[in-house]
Amino acid sequence: MANSHHGHTPAAWTGVIIAFIGFCVASAFIVMAKPVGFWAGIVIIFLGAIVGGIMRLMGLGAEPKGAAKAQAKAQTQG
């Protein structure tokens, strides 16, 4: 685990920060008994997942497990 980069990418940080803001919004509106605001917070949480996923696809996230090994193997064979 010492060599793990899990969560230490711009995509992960951005997605988590947006989801945290959504959680805060949803929590505040549930205390105020405002269902529309609560659901807006839930939408923000899902938006965080979408933004993080798009950033990962743009190359700002971690490579999938085993991708680096497969890429190194392909380079040595080709």
C-alpha positions as CSV (number, residue, x, y, z in Angstrom):
1,M,0.0,0.0,0.0
2,A,3.0,2.3,0.4
3,N,3.2,2.7,-3.4
4,S,-0.5,3.4,-3.8
5,H,-1.7,6.6,-5.4
6,H,-5.4,5.9,-4.6
7,G,-7.3,9.2,-4.3
8,H,-4.2,11.4,-4.8
9,T,-5.3,12.8,-8.2
10,P,-7.0,16.0,-9.3
11,A,-10.0,14.0,-10.5
12,A,-10.5,12.4,-7.1
13,W,-10.1,15.6,-5.1
14,T,-12.5,17.5,-7.4
15,G,-15.1,14.8,-7.3
16,V,-14.9,14.4,-3.5
17,I,-15.1,18.2,-2.9
18,I,-18.2,18.6,-5.1
19,A,-19.8,15.6,-3.4
20,F,-19.0,17.0,0.0
21,I,-20.6,20.3,-0.9
22,G,-23.7,18.4,-2.1
23,F,-23.8,16.5,1.2
24,C,-23.7,19.7,3.1
25,V,-26.5,21.2,1.0
26,A,-28.6,18.1,1.4
27,S,-28.0,18.0,5.1
28,A,-28.9,21.7,5.6
29,F,-32.1,21.4,3.7
30,I,-33.2,18.2,5.4
31,V,-32.9,20.0,8.8
32,M,-34.9,22.9,7.4
33,A,-37.5,20.4,6.1
34,K,-37.2,21.6,2.5
35,P,-37.4,18.6,0.2
36,V,-36.5,20.5,-3.0
37,G,-33.2,21.7,-1.5
38,F,-32.5,18.2,-0.2
39,W,-32.9,16.7,-3.7
40,A,-30.8,19.5,-5.2
41,G,-28.0,18.4,-2.8
42,I,-28.4,14.8,-4.0
43,V,-28.1,16.0,-7.6
44,I,-24.8,17.9,-6.6
45,I,-23.5,14.7,-5.1
46,F,-24.1,12.8,-8.3
47,L,-22.6,15.7,-10.3
48,G,-19.4,15.2,-8.3
49,A,-19.2,11.6,-9.4
50,I,-19.8,12.6,-13.0
51,V,-17.2,15.4,-13.0
52,G,-14.6,13.1,-11.3
53,G,-15.3,10.4,-13.9
54,I,-14.9,12.9,-16.8
55,M,-11.7,14.2,-15.4
56,R,-10.4,10.7,-15.0
57,L,-11.2,10.0,-18.7
58,M,-9.3,13.2,-19.6
59,G,-6.2,11.8,-17.9
60,L,-6.3,13.6,-14.6
61,G,-7.1,10.4,-12.6
62,A,-5.2,7.3,-11.6
63,E,-4.7,4.5,-14.1
64,P,-6.9,1.4,-13.7
65,K,-5.3,-1.4,-11.7
66,G,-2.9,-3.4,-13.9
67,A,-2.9,-0.9,-16.7
68,A,0.7,0.2,-16.1
69,K,1.8,-3.5,-16.1
70,A,0.0,-4.2,-19.3
71,Q,1.3,-1.1,-20.9
72,A,4.9,-1.9,-19.9
73,K,4.5,-5.5,-21.2
74,A,3.1,-4.2,-24.5
75,Q,6.1,-1.9,-24.9
76,T,8.6,-4.6,-24.3
77,Q,7.0,-7.0,-26.8
78,G,6.4,-4.4,-29.5
